[in-house]
Amino acid sequence: MFVAADVRGREHNVAARLLAELVEHAENQGIKEIFLGTTDKFLAAHRFYEKNGFTEVPKGDLPRSFPLMAVDTKFYRRRVGAA
């Protein structure tokens, strides 16, 4: 997910709102975990994911169906719904 540069930052809160919608949709669909991939270079993204309940996981912990992208080197998971 990318947010246009002119609407990034806390004053717009776009990324947080998009993530909240994603989590709510996942919960409504009975999805228990959200996985994502990113690159080592997106440090602001790492902070955002970690601040929002994602934990880094090794590539080997990804589901077999995870759509790996060649550029992704760092992976995260967030549990959703009732544990």
DOBAMI-274333 format. One line per 10 residues: number of its first residue (from 1); their letters; for each residue x, y, z of C-alpha. Coordinates in steps of 0.001 Angstrom, whole numbers. Layout:
N
NUM	a	X Y Z ~ ...
***
This chain:
83
1	mfvaadvrgr	0 0 0 ~ 1281 3439 -842 ~ -114 6784 247 ~ 486 9800 -2000 ~ 3191 12083 -649 ~ 882 15097 -373 ~ -1448 13295 2064 ~ 1118 11462 4186 ~ 1606 12190 7846 ~ -375 12404 11037
11	ehnvaarlla	-2319 15484 10010 ~ -4085 13476 7274 ~ -4091 10091 9036 ~ -4765 8287 5731 ~ -2562 5246 6384 ~ -4034 4671 9847 ~ -7585 4955 8509 ~ -6859 2542 5652 ~ -5330 67 8084 ~ -8312 367 10437
21	elvehaenqg	-10646 -439 7518 ~ -8510 -3433 6557 ~ -8506 -4796 10108 ~ -12254 -4300 10475 ~ -12891 -6049 7155 ~ -10613 -8934 8147 ~ -12438 -9329 11465 ~ -15830 -9276 9722 ~ -14647 -11991 7340 ~ -13343 -14186 10165
31	ikeiflgttd	-9723 -13706 9119 ~ -7398 -14356 12047 ~ -4073 -12983 10768 ~ -2832 -10333 8354 ~ 590 -10795 6749 ~ 2542 -8241 4737 ~ 5884 -7835 3074 ~ 8074 -4767 2683 ~ 11676 -3831 1996 ~ 14461 -3098 4456
41	kflaahrfye	14559 482 3153 ~ 11030 1559 4156 ~ 11922 2494 7732 ~ 8873 4720 8244 ~ 6671 1825 7146 ~ 8382 -482 9661 ~ 7643 1986 12462 ~ 4030 2358 11305 ~ 3427 -1402 11182 ~ 5071 -2012 14559
51	kngftevpkg	3162 874 16157 ~ -46 -683 14841 ~ 345 -4165 16255 ~ 2402 -5950 13608 ~ 5382 -8058 14613 ~ 8231 -9030 12337 ~ 8244 -12691 11314 ~ 10744 -14773 9358 ~ 9923 -15555 5743 ~ 9464 -19203 6720
61	dlprsfplma	6458 -18272 8893 ~ 4470 -16926 5943 ~ 1517 -18947 4673 ~ 2244 -20990 1558 ~ -299 -18894 -327 ~ 1460 -15596 512 ~ 2166 -13690 -2741 ~ 5904 -13046 -2416 ~ 7310 -10057 -4266 ~ 10966 -10054 -5299
71	vdtkfyrrrv	11631 -6736 -3517 ~ 10234 -7859 -148 ~ 12878 -8701 2433 ~ 11018 -8014 5684 ~ 7723 -9589 6728 ~ 5131 -8799 9364 ~ 2084 -10435 10934 ~ -798 -9055 12951 ~ -3398 -11179 14652 ~ -6950 -9842 14425
81	gaa	-10215 -10641 16134 ~ -10610 -12588 19339 ~ -7557 -14692 20115
***
